[in-house]
């Protein structure tokens, strides 16, 4: 894969192409979507707060579920199918306490993930319904 770079993310909001430690494009997209889903939790965006007090607590686990599900929803929109990795199982195991204590936790996380995906879709430029100049000439 060529290592062409895009514009700096901090200046434009765009992200660099996959390179370095994440050489697989689908994995890079999944990782980017996961972090972008976390980005939506800010109080000026979707204001999502599960009461996280420290790393690994129930609030942390809920936010991680939202990020993972949000990334999965966004990847599905692009018809990307990232491969399951061996390190996924121990990572997801951290959610088990929350899932066992709250039978609706997965539904709550999925609802927040969908809101995040919808929010991110809403940031995309709107497609123009007006025909392009070359299309007008052909008509």
C-alpha positions in Angstrom: 0.0 0.0 0.0 1.4 3.4 -0.9 2.2 5.6 2.0 0.6 8.8 0.6 -0.4 11.3 3.2 -3.5 13.4 3.5 -3.8 16.8 5.1 -3.1 17.1 8.8 -6.1 16.1 11.0 -5.6 18.8 13.5 -5.8 21.5 10.9 -8.6 20.2 8.8 -10.4 17.4 10.6 -9.2 14.9 8.0 -7.2 11.8 9.0 -4.0 10.5 7.5 -4.0 7.4 5.4 -3.1 4.1 7.1 0.6 3.6 7.6 3.0 2.4 10.2 1.6 0.2 12.9 -1.9 -0.1 11.2 -1.1 -1.3 7.7 -4.5 -2.8 6.9 -7.0 -0.3 5.6 -10.1 -1.9 7.1 -8.5 -2.1 10.6 -7.4 1.5 10.3 -10.9 2.6 9.4 -12.4 0.6 12.3 -9.9 2.2 14.7 -10.6 5.7 13.3 -14.3 5.2 13.6 -14.0 3.9 17.2 -12.1 7.0 18.2 -14.4 9.3 16.3 -17.4 7.7 18.1 -15.6 8.5 21.4 -15.3 12.1 20.1 -19.1 12.4 19.9 -19.5 12.0 23.7 -18.3 15.6 24.4 -20.8 17.9 26.1 -20.9 20.1 23.0 -21.7 17.2 20.7 -24.0 14.4 22.1 -23.2 15.0 25.8 -22.9 11.3 26.6 -21.9 10.5 30.2 -22.1 7.1 31.9 -20.6 8.3 35.2 -17.1 7.1 34.5 -14.9 7.8 37.5 -11.8 5.7 36.6 -10.4 3.4 34.0 -12.1 0.1 33.9 -15.3 1.0 35.9 -18.9 0.5 34.6 -19.0 3.9 33.0 -15.8 3.2 31.2 -17.2 -0.2 30.0 -20.4 1.4 28.7 -18.5 4.1 26.7 -16.3 1.4 25.2 -19.3 -0.6 24.1 -20.8 2.5 22.5 -17.5 3.2 20.7 -17.2 -0.4 19.5 -20.8 -0.6 18.3 -20.6 2.8 16.7 -17.5 1.8 14.8 -19.2 -1.4 13.7 -22.3 0.5 12.5 -20.1 2.9 10.5 -18.0 0.1 9.0 -21.2 -1.7 8.0 -22.3 1.5 6.2 -19.2 1.2 4.1 -19.6 -2.6 3.8 -16.2 -3.1 5.5 -15.8 -6.4 7.4 -12.8 -6.2 9.7 -11.4 -9.5 10.8 -11.8 -10.7 14.4 -8.5 -10.7 16.2 -7.4 -12.8 19.2 -7.0 -9.8 21.4 -10.8 -8.9 21.0 -12.0 -11.5 23.5 -10.0 -10.3 26.5 -10.9 -6.7 25.7 -14.7 -7.5 25.4 -14.5 -9.5 28.7 -14.2 -6.2 30.5 -17.8 -5.5 29.5 -19.2 -8.7 31.0 -19.8 -7.2 34.5 -21.9 -4.4 33.1 -23.8 -6.8 30.8 -24.5 -9.3 33.6 -25.7 -6.5 36.0 -27.9 -4.7 33.5 -29.8 -6.8 31.0 -30.6 -3.7 28.9 -27.0 -2.4 28.8 -26.4 -3.7 25.2 -29.5 -1.9 24.0 -28.6 1.3 25.7 -25.1 1.1 24.2 -26.5 0.3 20.8 -28.9 3.3 21.0 -26.1 5.7 21.9 -23.9 4.2 19.2 -26.6 4.7 16.6 -27.0 8.4 17.7 -23.2 8.8 17.3 -23.3 7.2 13.8 -26.2 9.5 12.8 -24.4 12.5 14.3 -21.3 11.7 12.3 -23.3 11.1 9.1 -24.8 14.6 9.7 -21.4 16.1 9.5 -20.8 14.9 6.0 -21.3 17.4 3.2 -24.7 17.3 1.7 -25.0 16.1 -1.9 -26.3 18.6 -4.3 -29.6 17.7 -6.0 -28.9 20.2 -8.8 -27.5 18.5 -11.9 -23.8 19.1 -12.6 -23.0 21.4 -15.6 -22.0 18.5 -17.8 -25.3 16.8 -17.0 -27.3 19.9 -17.9 -25.6 20.0 -21.4 -26.4 16.4 -22.0 -30.1 16.9 -21.3 
